[in-house]
Amino acid sequence: NGQPAVATFIPSPPTSASGGSTVDLTMLVTDAIGATVASEAPRVTVLEGSGDFVSATSIDTNYAGYWRIRLRIGSVSGQVNRFRVEMGSVVREVSIRTR
């Protein structure tokens, strides 16, 4: 149907990262039957911690549905940085602890 139904991080996001570093996540967005979906950029919100959303960029010029999401990790050691990624009605959350 061409609407986002599944968002998969490839590979899975890291569970921790150095304070102040940037983390790039690759996300594939597909519809209910598994076909890639061309859509607007993901909307990313910081839910917890002092991390920041940096950018969301389409990374596949031949096939729709692949996105690079760049996050900046907060600088407080041991802090959980939690982000919500939304593509239409699909919502994924990512938690990355600061090392």
C-alpha positions in Angstrom: 0.0 0.0 0.0 3.0 2.3 0.0 2.6 3.5 3.6 5.4 3.0 6.2 4.6 -0.2 8.3 8.0 -1.3 9.5 11.2 0.5 10.4 14.3 -1.6 10.9 17.7 -0.5 12.1 20.5 -2.2 10.1 22.5 -3.1 12.1 20.9 -2.7 15.5 21.8 0.6 17.3 24.7 0.5 19.8 23.8 0.2 23.4 26.5 2.7 24.4 28.7 5.4 22.9 31.3 7.9 24.0 30.1 11.2 25.4 29.9 13.9 22.8 30.3 11.5 19.9 28.0 11.2 16.9 26.3 7.9 16.1 25.0 7.1 12.6 22.0 4.7 12.4 20.8 3.2 9.2 17.1 2.6 9.0 15.1 0.8 6.3 11.4 1.7 6.0 9.1 -0.8 4.3 5.4 -1.2 3.8 3.2 -4.1 5.1 4.4 -6.5 2.3 8.1 -5.6 2.7 8.5 -3.2 -0.2 10.7 -0.2 0.4 8.8 3.1 0.9 9.6 6.5 -0.3 8.5 8.9 2.4 9.3 12.1 4.1 12.4 12.2 6.4 12.0 10.5 9.8 11.0 12.8 12.6 13.4 12.4 15.6 12.7 13.6 19.1 14.9 13.5 22.2 13.0 11.8 25.0 15.6 11.6 27.7 19.2 12.7 28.3 21.3 15.5 26.9 21.8 14.0 23.4 20.7 15.8 20.2 19.2 14.9 16.9 21.7 16.0 14.1 20.2 15.0 10.8 18.2 12.5 8.8 19.4 11.9 5.2 18.2 9.6 2.5 21.2 7.4 1.6 19.9 5.3 -1.3 19.5 7.1 -4.6 18.3 3.9 -6.4 15.8 2.5 -3.9 13.6 4.5 -1.6 13.4 3.7 2.1 17.0 3.8 3.4 17.8 6.6 5.9 20.9 7.7 7.8 20.0 9.2 11.2 22.8 11.0 12.9 22.6 11.5 16.7 24.9 13.3 19.1 25.4 11.5 22.4 25.2 13.6 25.6 28.3 14.2 27.6 27.2 13.0 31.1 28.8 9.6 31.8 26.3 6.8 32.5 23.4 8.9 31.2 20.7 7.3 29.0 20.1 9.1 25.7 16.6 8.1 24.5 15.3 9.1 21.0 12.0 8.5 19.3 12.0 8.0 15.5 8.7 8.4 13.7 7.9 7.5 10.0 4.2 8.1 9.5 2.5 5.8 12.1 5.6 3.7 12.7 7.5 4.6 15.9 10.8 3.2 17.1 12.7 4.2 20.2 16.5 4.0 20.6 18.4 4.2 23.9 22.1 4.7 24.0 24.0 5.0 27.3 26.9 7.5 27.5 30.3 5.8 28.3 
